[in-house]
Amino acid sequence: MLLEKVIPKELNSLKDIFSSLRSRNYRLYFFGQGFSLIGTWMQNIALSWLVYRLTGSVFLLGLIGFTTQIPTFILTPFTGVLTDRYNRHKIMVLAQVFFMLQAFAMAFLVLFNLIDVWHIIVLSLVFGVISAFDAPARQSLVIDLIDKPEDLGNAIALNSALFNGARLIGPAIAGLTIAAVGEGICFLLNALSFLAVIIALMQIKIPHKLAVTSSTPFGKSFREGLNYTFRTQSIRKLILLLAMMSLAAFPFIVLLPAYAKEVLGGGSETLGFLMSALGGGALVGALYMASRRSVKGLDKIISVNTVLLGASIVLTAFSHSIFLSLTSLAISGLTMILALSSINTLLQTTTEESKRGRVMSFYAMALMGTQPIGNLIAGSIASGTGIPVTLILGGTITVGAGIWYFNRSSKTGV
C-alpha cells in the first residue's frame, strides 16, 4: 500500500524484471560482478570495524570515508574524458586488477598484524584513485553491454539490485566472519572475489566501433563535457540533488559501526545486520525499478523518496531498539535506491552518447566524490555532539533537498 502511494503503478510481468539478462555481454558482467560485490561489501564492513576497533574514534571513521572517496571528487571530471576517448571495457578490466591488488595488500597487513592507521589511510587513497577511473567507465559501459537500447533502464536497475543484493549478503557474512576469525579473512576473500569479475569481463566481446578514440584536444573535450552537464537544466538539477544527498544523507552509513556499538550496544554482528537491512530495502526498490519500462514519473519518484529517505534517517536517530533501527534502515535503503536509480536512468537516457562518459563522471563525482566531504563533516559533528544529533541534522537537510527538487521540477515541468 505504501509503495502504491510513493511510486506509479507501472509494473509489468516478472520476465521484464530480468529482460537485460538476455544480452550475453550484460549477463556475463552481471554474474561476475555479483561475486565481486559480495567481497567488496565484506571489505567495507571489515574496514570500518577495523578502524573503530583500532581507534574507537568516530572522527576517524569519517576520515577514512573521506580518504577513500576524495580522489573520486578530484579526478573523475578528468577520467570521464578518458572514458569517452578510449576503450571503456579495457579501463574497467585494469581497474578490477588494481582493486584486487589493493585488497591483497590490506589482507597481508591485517593477517600478519602489521596494520596501522596510516596504512589504512594510504590504501584508502589508493582505492579512491582506482575508483576514479572505474566509476565513469562502469557507469557508461552498461549501454555497450546490452543488445537492445530499450533495456538500458532495466540494466541500470538490475545493477542497483545486484549492488544491494550484495549489500544484503556481504555485511551479514562479514559480521559473522569478523566475530569468528577477525577482519583479515574478509579482506582476503574480497581480493579473491575480483577474479570472478575479471574473468567475466575478459569473456565480453564488444564491437570495435564502440571503442572510439577522439582526436579532440583533452582540454577542449573536458570543457565540452563541463558545459554540456551544467548548462543542460535537467542534467544540472539531477547532479545538484545527488550532491546534496551525498553531503547530507549518505554519510549516515559511515557512522553505523559507532551507532551499532554506542547507541544499540551491539558488536560486529549487529553492524552486519544493520547493513543487511539497508541492503534488503534497497534490493526491493531496485527490483521494482527493474520492472519499469518507462521513464515517466521518475521525477516524482526522486522527490518523494528523497524526502522519505531524510525522514527515515531522522527516525534512526531516535531509535534505541534493534527492531526499530532495522525497520528504519530498510526504509532508508528502499527510498535511497528508488531515488538513485531514477537519477541514473534519467541521466543516461537523456545524455548524448558522445558525452556519456563525461556526464557520468560528474554523476560519480556527485555520488562518490562529494560523499567524503560529508563523511568528514559527519565524523567531526558526531565526535563533538554525538551520533543522534548528526543523523537528525543530515536527515533534515535531505528532506529539504527533496522539497527543493520537487519545487524545481514543478516550475520547469521536467
Secondary structure, 3 states (H helix, E strand, C coil): CHHHHHCCCCCCCHHHHHHHHHCHHHHHHHHHHHHHHHHHHHHHHHHHHHHHHHHCCHHHHHHHHHHHHHHHHHHHHHHHHHHHHCCHHHHHHHHHHHHHHHHHHHHHHHHCCCCCHHHHHHHHHHHHHHHHHHHHHHHHHHHHHCCCHHHHHHHHHHHHHHHHHHHHHHHHHHHHHHHHHCCHHHHHHHHHHHHHHHHHHHHCCCCHHHCCCCCCCHHHHHHHHHHHHHHCHHHHHHHHHHHHHHHHCHHHHCCHHHHHHHHCCCCHHHHHHHHHHHHHHHHHHHHHHHHCCCCCCHHHHHHHHHHHHHHHHHHHHHCCCHHHHHHHHHHHHHHHHHHHHHHHHHHHHHCCHHHHHHHHHHHHHHHHHCHHHHHHHHHHHHHHHCHHHHHHHHHHHHHHHHHHHHHHHHHHCC
